[in-house]
């Protein structure tokens, strides 16, 4: 019973993150250039591209093919970096936030159950 519930919660979190992505992308695309959060998300998007390049090079055995498909994070446009940064940021905050909340709840529940069992003995 708990496994389908967890799948439902995680799937719902991913589905709810999609409109948030769209809202944030529209907001930051039309934001002022000097906005610090915009600069952070552009920087974060470029770091995500670096991470994807590193992950690709670790997973693919033929290193020469990887070099052909790697993207230089500083040559992508600010809009592409902003979009990538928002997508990763929202996924990390919402999706993994939900996962860690569920984990924390389950640990708390197990500790309380263990304490009740110890009190009974």
C-alpha positions as CSV (number, residue, x, y, z in Angstrom):
1,X,0.0,0.0,0.0
2,X,2.7,2.7,0.8
3,X,4.6,2.2,-2.5
4,X,1.7,3.2,-4.8
5,X,1.0,6.2,-2.5
6,X,4.6,7.3,-2.8
7,X,4.5,6.9,-6.6
8,X,1.3,9.0,-6.7
9,X,2.8,11.7,-4.6
10,X,6.0,11.8,-6.6
11,X,4.2,11.8,-9.9
12,X,1.9,14.6,-8.7
13,X,5.0,16.7,-7.6
14,X,6.5,16.3,-11.1
15,X,3.2,17.3,-12.7
16,X,2.8,20.3,-10.4
17,X,6.3,21.4,-11.2
18,X,5.5,21.9,-14.9
19,X,3.3,24.9,-14.6
20,X,5.7,26.4,-12.0
21,X,8.5,26.0,-14.6
22,X,6.4,27.9,-17.2
23,X,5.4,30.7,-14.8
24,X,9.0,31.2,-13.7
25,X,10.4,31.1,-17.2
26,X,7.9,33.7,-18.4
27,X,8.6,35.9,-15.3
28,X,12.4,35.8,-15.6
29,X,12.5,36.2,-19.4
30,X,10.7,39.5,-19.0
31,X,12.6,40.5,-15.9
32,X,15.2,43.2,-15.7
33,X,18.7,42.2,-16.8
34,X,20.3,43.3,-13.6
35,X,18.0,41.1,-11.4
36,X,20.3,39.0,-9.1
37,X,18.0,36.0,-9.2
38,X,18.0,36.0,-13.0
39,X,21.8,36.0,-13.0
40,X,21.8,33.2,-10.4
41,X,19.5,31.1,-12.6
42,X,21.6,31.7,-15.7
43,X,24.7,30.7,-13.8
44,X,22.9,27.7,-12.4
45,X,21.7,26.7,-15.9
46,X,25.3,26.8,-17.2
47,X,26.5,24.7,-14.2
48,X,23.7,22.2,-15.1
49,X,25.1,22.0,-18.6
50,X,28.6,21.3,-17.2
51,X,27.1,18.6,-15.0
52,X,25.3,17.0,-18.0
53,X,28.6,17.1,-20.0
54,X,30.4,15.4,-17.1
55,X,27.6,12.8,-16.7
56,X,27.7,12.0,-20.4
57,X,31.4,11.6,-20.5
58,X,31.2,9.1,-17.5
59,X,28.4,7.1,-19.0
60,X,29.6,6.7,-22.6
61,X,32.5,4.5,-23.2
62,X,33.7,6.1,-26.5
63,X,35.2,9.4,-25.3
64,X,35.6,10.8,-28.9
65,X,31.9,10.7,-29.5
66,X,31.2,12.5,-26.3
67,X,33.5,15.4,-27.2
68,X,31.5,15.9,-30.4
69,X,28.2,16.3,-28.5
70,X,29.3,18.3,-25.5
71,X,28.1,21.8,-25.3
72,X,30.2,24.7,-24.1
73,X,28.1,26.1,-21.2
74,X,29.4,29.7,-21.9
75,X,28.4,29.6,-25.6
76,X,24.7,28.9,-25.0
77,X,22.4,31.8,-25.0
78,X,21.3,33.4,-21.7
79,X,17.7,32.4,-22.5
80,X,18.7,28.7,-22.9
81,X,20.8,28.8,-19.7
82,X,17.9,30.5,-17.9
83,X,15.4,27.9,-19.0
84,X,17.8,25.0,-18.0
85,X,18.5,26.7,-14.7
86,X,14.8,27.1,-13.9
87,X,14.0,23.5,-14.9
88,X,16.7,22.0,-12.7
89,X,16.0,24.4,-9.8
90,X,12.3,23.7,-9.7
91,X,12.9,20.0,-9.9
92,X,15.5,20.0,-7.2
93,X,13.4,22.2,-4.8
94,X,10.0,20.7,-5.4
95,X,10.6,17.1,-6.5
96,X,13.4,16.3,-4.1
97,X,11.8,18.4,-1.4
98,X,8.8,16.2,-1.5
99,X,11.0,13.1,-1.4
100,X,13.0,14.3,1.7
101,X,9.8,15.4,3.4
102,X,8.4,11.8,2.9
103,X,11.6,10.3,4.2
104,X,11.6,12.6,7.2
105,X,8.0,11.7,8.0
106,X,8.7,8.0,7.7
107,X,11.8,8.2,9.9
108,X,9.8,10.2,12.5
109,X,7.0,7.7,12.4
110,X,9.5,4.8,12.9
111,X,11.2,6.5,15.8
112,X,7.9,7.1,17.5
113,X,6.9,3.5,17.0
114,X,10.2,2.3,18.4
115,X,9.8,4.6,21.4
116,X,6.3,3.2,22.1
117,X,7.6,-0.4,21.8
118,X,10.5,0.3,24.2
119,X,8.0,1.9,26.7
120,X,5.8,-1.2,26.5
121,X,8.8,-3.5,27.3
